[in-house]
Amino acid sequence: MASVRYRRNPHSFCFIIAIILMVVILQALGAVSIVSPRSSCYALDNSSHIFDFTSWIGHSFTYEEKNTDLVLEFCKDVENRSQMGYVAFGKFSLFNYFVAGSGNVDFVQEYHGGDLAKCETIYDKKGRSAQVNIICGSCLSGQCKGELGCICSVNYKSNCRVIIELSIPCEKSGPRVFEGFTVGFHPRSWEVVWNGMTQLGFEKSHHEFSFGTEQTRVSLYMTAISSLSTLVQKPIIKVFPENGLVVKLSGSGITGKPPTTLSPTMLILDWRCEQARDYPYEVDFTVPVDGYEPIHFTLNKMCEYRQEKQGDAERGWAIFGVLSCIFMVLSMLFCCGGFIYRTQVEQQRGLDALPGMTLLSACLETVSGAPQGYARPEEGSSAFVNQASQDRQPMFAQSTWKSNERRYGSI
């Protein structure tokens, strides 16, 4: 009979390896946090995708006019330059907004806090201001040339307000952000996640952001826009390394209750160190959101020593209390039984009938240095009588001597 041999195809083996690597990479990408950009020079488009313009900060665009030049330094300031000097039309700061536009305009920037000269009568009294309408691509008129973009047009609404149309090649859009979602350590705070983006310090493991060993409970509060709160799913946690830290979740956050601004959901994290470690333990949180990138953040826990279970300490105090009660009851029974026995059988009275009085009196006499033994009442009275009689005898002898002296010594 002819034997059939199976030959392994190297191409199929490589294909399987490629599929496994792809799955691992996709899982890793799904766990990557949407971190807040390093600067405030970013915006979310109308579909909630993030565009980071940090690399464009300070890039200069000039629009030449007849007697003046308008200079825009991206995400910094706007100035009108001429031979008479510079006139500032505002600065870009963290509190100036950078939002999505409408129509042909993709994004809108605001610059405030410019020169106040001849603009004292404006309603906000914040000086000159500028609005920059950003178009991703080329100008509508087609006059913009070059790869870094240019200013398409400048329109002065007044001496205090200017509108600039800027054309630049926009950065590649980032992941879709779940706007309005926050996570903080208080109901009205967002130290961990703000506006759907993980804050710096919680996007990965940081030793300086670790919780101490003595802190065994952390409370997290999640909020979201009411109309989108039903998209938030139950959080998923993963501990690294898996052994050494016991983690338990509780609160309304694990039940799937939709978080809202007026009614935040609470996620209570109880963790206990079972094994000491020089480096912090990582607890990775993933909050799935339907139609958006999942929210991912990390909390760190230092374990400098092993922590006992809370139930063990309570159980120890309970046992101590029970034993104390038993000891008190037995002591009372022993005292009562001994007192009855001595009064009925040994015919003792008073303190002599109490159990342990003989031993107690012996100890007190030993400490005070008094004669050994416990003096009974009748013994004490007889001793007092004897002492009194002894005290009276010298007085009698002295009186007798005096009388004799008077008797035999007188003439």
Helices and strands as residue ranges (DSSP letters): H 10-30, E 42-44, E 50-52, G 54-56, E 60-64, E 69-73, E 77-82, E 85-91, E 98-100, E 107-111, E 129-136, E 150-158, E 161-168, E 182-184, E 193-194, E 197-198, G 207-209, E 217-223, G 226-231, E 236-240, E 245-250, G 252-255, E 265-273, E 277-287, E 295-303, H 310-344, G 350-353, H 357-368, H 377-409
